[in-house]
Amino acid sequence: MNTLSFVYCEIRKVYKSSVFWVVIVAITILPVVALFKFSAADVNWNMYFADTLEFFTTFLVLGFSFTACWSFGQEY
């Protein structure tokens, strides 16, 4: 099997799955949630970026675990 066809097949699997779209929506919504959280309070940009980074790190840990379980679970 050609390596390029293998990569193409895997990219198509990821693109057609719902996990890809959930990740895209979550990455888009997280900074907006942090912005609304800090809109009423007296904060600065450093606090906003720190909170956004906290959201992303939490999401990356959980998202990586979920995606790894999903991809290996599909194979078996």
Buried (B, 14 or more C-beta within 10 A) or exposed (E): EEEEEEEEEEEEEBEEBEBBEEBEEBBEEBBEEBEEBBEEEEEEEEEBEEBBEEBBEEBEEEBEEEBEEEBEEEEE
